[in-house]
Amino acid sequence: MFESGIERAVVVAVVTLGLALGWYLKVKLESVLRKLDRVLATFEGLRKYLYEIDPQFDDERHLLEHLASRTALDTGAGHMDLMERKKAHSRRTLNTSLNDD
């Protein structure tokens, strides 16, 4: 099949370059994925911060505080009703991610 040394050298060079290119692309893709993970973590932190200070979630926070202190037995049901009403009116909740419509 490979009758001359030049043909053998060309095939070995192509295979070697193919392997090197695959390794290089793998390293670069890992770097991009690490950066993307950092960006997504930052956006998650931003979502939590904005939801902490946004007044449209005060009703939900109030119900969650009552649930945590166990002062009202029906707070859990009230919280579920509030979540269903917000979803029915296409409003965000404290657990809604930024990319949910």
The 8 nearest C-alpha neighbors of each residue, nearest first, counted from 0:
[[1, 2, 3, 6, 7, 4, 10, 5],
 [2, 0, 3, 6, 7, 4, 5, 10],
 [1, 3, 0, 4, 6, 7, 5, 8],
 [4, 2, 5, 6, 1, 7, 8, 0],
 [3, 5, 7, 6, 8, 2, 1, 9],
 [4, 6, 8, 3, 7, 9, 1, 2],
 [7, 5, 9, 8, 4, 3, 1, 10],
 [6, 8, 4, 10, 5, 9, 1, 11],
 [9, 7, 5, 11, 6, 10, 12, 4],
 [8, 10, 12, 6, 7, 11, 5, 13],
 [11, 9, 13, 7, 12, 8, 14, 6],
 [10, 12, 8, 14, 9, 13, 15, 7],
 [13, 11, 9, 15, 10, 14, 8, 16],
 [14, 12, 16, 10, 15, 11, 17, 9],
 [13, 15, 17, 11, 16, 12, 10, 18],
 [16, 14, 12, 18, 17, 13, 11, 19],
 [15, 17, 19, 13, 18, 14, 20, 12],
 [18, 16, 14, 20, 15, 19, 13, 21],
 [17, 19, 21, 15, 20, 16, 22, 14],
 [20, 18, 16, 22, 21, 17, 15, 23],
 [21, 19, 23, 17, 22, 18, 16, 24],
 [20, 22, 18, 24, 19, 23, 25, 17],
 [21, 23, 25, 19, 20, 24, 18, 26],
 [24, 22, 20, 26, 25, 21, 19, 27],
 [23, 25, 27, 21, 26, 22, 28, 20],
 [26, 24, 22, 28, 23, 27, 21, 29],
 [27, 25, 29, 23, 24, 28, 22, 30],
 [26, 28, 30, 24, 29, 25, 23, 31],
 [27, 29, 31, 25, 30, 26, 24, 32],
 [30, 28, 32, 26, 27, 31, 25, 33],
 [31, 29, 27, 33, 28, 32, 34, 26],
 [30, 32, 28, 34, 33, 29, 35, 27],
 [31, 33, 35, 29, 34, 30, 36, 28],
 [34, 32, 36, 30, 35, 31, 29, 37],
 [35, 33, 37, 31, 36, 32, 38, 30],
 [34, 36, 32, 38, 37, 33, 31, 39],
 [35, 37, 33, 39, 34, 38, 40, 32],
 [38, 36, 40, 34, 35, 39, 41, 33],
 [39, 37, 41, 35, 40, 36, 42, 34],
 [38, 40, 42, 36, 41, 37, 35, 43],
 [41, 39, 43, 37, 42, 38, 36, 44],
 [42, 40, 38, 44, 39, 43, 37, 45],
 [41, 43, 45, 39, 44, 40, 46, 38],
 [42, 44, 40, 46, 41, 45, 39, 47],
 [45, 43, 41, 47, 42, 46, 48, 40],
 [44, 46, 42, 48, 43, 47, 49, 41],
 [47, 45, 43, 49, 44, 48, 50, 42],
 [46, 48, 44, 50, 45, 49, 51, 43],
 [49, 47, 45, 51, 50, 46, 44, 52],
 [50, 48, 46, 51, 52, 47, 53, 45],
 [49, 51, 53, 47, 48, 52, 46, 93],
 [52, 50, 48, 49, 53, 47, 56, 93],
 [51, 53, 49, 50, 54, 48, 56, 57],
 [52, 54, 50, 55, 51, 49, 56, 57],
 [55, 53, 57, 56, 52, 50, 51, 58],
 [54, 56, 53, 57, 58, 50, 59, 91],
 [55, 57, 54, 59, 58, 53, 60, 93],
 [58, 56, 60, 54, 59, 55, 61, 53],
 [59, 57, 61, 60, 56, 62, 55, 54],
 [58, 60, 62, 56, 61, 57, 63, 78],
 [61, 59, 57, 63, 62, 58, 64, 56],
 [60, 62, 58, 64, 59, 63, 57, 65],
 [63, 61, 65, 59, 64, 60, 78, 66],
 [62, 64, 66, 60, 65, 61, 67, 59],
 [65, 63, 67, 61, 66, 62, 60, 68],
 [66, 64, 62, 68, 63, 67, 70, 69],
 [65, 67, 63, 69, 64, 68, 74, 62],
 [68, 66, 64, 65, 69, 63, 70, 62],
 [67, 69, 65, 70, 66, 64, 71, 63],
 [70, 68, 66, 67, 71, 65, 72, 74],
 [71, 69, 68, 65, 72, 66, 67, 74],
 [70, 72, 74, 69, 73, 65, 66, 68],
 [73, 71, 74, 70, 69, 75, 66, 76],
 [72, 74, 76, 75, 71, 77, 78, 66],
 [75, 73, 77, 76, 71, 72, 66, 78],
 [76, 74, 78, 77, 73, 79, 66, 72],
 [75, 77, 79, 78, 73, 74, 80, 72],
 [78, 76, 74, 80, 75, 79, 73, 81],
 [77, 79, 81, 75, 76, 80, 74, 62],
 [78, 80, 82, 76, 81, 77, 83, 75],
 [81, 79, 77, 83, 78, 82, 84, 76],
 [80, 82, 78, 84, 79, 83, 77, 85],
 [83, 81, 79, 85, 80, 84, 86, 78],
 [82, 84, 80, 86, 81, 85, 87, 79],
 [85, 83, 87, 81, 82, 86, 80, 88],
 [86, 84, 90, 82, 88, 87, 83, 89],
 [87, 85, 89, 83, 88, 84, 90, 82],
 [86, 88, 84, 85, 89, 83, 90, 82],
 [87, 89, 85, 86, 90, 84, 83, 91],
 [90, 88, 86, 87, 85, 91, 100, 84],
 [91, 89, 85, 88, 86, 92, 87, 84],
 [90, 92, 95, 89, 85, 93, 86, 94],
 [91, 93, 95, 94, 90, 56, 82, 85],
 [92, 94, 95, 50, 56, 91, 59, 47],
 [93, 95, 92, 96, 91, 47, 50, 46],
 [96, 94, 92, 93, 91, 97, 99, 98],
 [97, 95, 99, 98, 94, 46, 43, 93],
 [96, 98, 99, 46, 95, 43, 42, 100],
 [97, 99, 96, 100, 95, 42, 46, 43],
 [100, 98, 96, 97, 95, 91, 94, 89],
 [99, 98, 97, 89, 91, 96, 95, 90]]
